[in-house]
Amino acid sequence: MKKILIVDDSPTIRRMIRASLHALSGIVFDEAGNGLEAIERLALGPVSLVILDLNMPDMHGKEVIEFVRSHQGYAGLPIIVLTTRKDEAVRQSVLAAGASLFLTKPFEPATLAQHVQALLV
C-alpha cells in the first residue's frame, strides 16, 4: 500500500485532491494543514509521495521541500507542488529546491492522477 501525504491549508483543496485520486488502487491518504504538520506526518511513518501547497501558515512549502531534501531518508521522495502561484520564477525556484513537479491550481483531476501514477511507479 502506498501513502500519499496531501499538504494544503485548505480542507476543500485536500478533499478535491483526494477525490481526484480516488480511482488509483493501492493508495491510502494522509493530510496536513501546514508545513510543520507535514514534517510531523513524515516522521510518523513512510510516505510514497507528497502533494504540497506553497503558501501556508507556519512554514512555506519551499521550506518543506528544503527540509525534506536535507534528509537522506527522503532523498527520493517525489514531491508535487500544487499552487496558485503561476510565475516562472517561483516554478524555477521550487524545482531547483527539489520538487519533482510543479502544477498550478485550478488543476485537472485526470492530469493530477496521471502524474501521481507515473511518480509512484
N, C-alpha and C positions, 0 to 999 in steps of 0.2 A: 504494500500500500504506500503510495506517495503522498506527501503532505505539502500543501500549498499554503503559505502564510500571506494573507492579504492585509496590507498595511495602508490604512486611509483614515483620516479623522472623520469622514462622513459615513455613518452607518448605511445610508442609502446607497452610496457607491459600493461599499463592501457587499451589500446584498445583490447589486447589479452584476458585480464580478462573479459572485458565486452562481447566480442564475445563468450567466454566460457560459460557465464551465460545467454545468450540471451533467451534461451528456458524456463527459470524459469518464471512463471507467477506472477503477482502482485509485481514486483520489479522495483524500479527506482534506478538510479545510480547517485552518486556524485563523484567527483575526487579531489585529492590534489596531488601536485607535490613534497611536502616535509612535514616533521613533523609539522612545525609551521602552515602551511596551513591546515593540518588535524585538529589541535586543533581549529582553527578558524571555520572550517566547522562544527565541533561538537557543537560549541556554537550557530550556526545559527538555529539548529533545530534537532529533533530526528533522530537518526541513528539506524538501526536494527543490523548492522554487519559491521565490518571493516576488509578489506584485506590490510595488511601492509607490506611494504618492510622494511628491516633493514638499509641498507647502503644508506643514503640520505643526501643531503646537509642541513645545518642549524640545524637539530635535528635528531638524530639517532632513528630508530624505537623502540628500547628498552626504550628510554626516553619517547616516546609517550605512550607506554604501561604503564610505571610507572605513568605518568601524569593521564591517564585515570583511572587507578585503585586507584589513590589517591582521586578521587572524587566520593562520594557516589552515585550520579545520574547515573554514568556509571558502577557501580559495576558489573552488569550482562551483560554488552555489550560484545558479542562474538567478539574476535579478532583472525583472521587467519594471521599468519606471513607467507609470501611467499617471499623467499630469495634465493640468490645464495650460501649462507653460508651452508655448509654441515657438519660441525664438531659438534660432540656431545656436547661439552662444550657450544657452542652458543645455541644449541637447549635447553639444560637444563636451561641455564640462562634466556632465554625469556619465557619459560614455568613457571619457578619459579617467574618471574616478573608478570605473569598473563595472558599470551597469552593462548587462548583456543586450538590452534592447530598450529603446525609447519610443513610447506610444503616447498619443495625446487623447484627452477627453474632449468631446464625446468619442466613444470608441464603438467599433463594430463588434458585436459579440462573437460572430463567426471568425473574424480575424484574430481576436484575442485568443480564442480557443485553439486556432491553428498554431499560433506562436507558442502557446503553452505546451501543446502536444509535442512540437518539434524540440523544445528545450528539455523536455522530460525524458527524451529517448536516451 
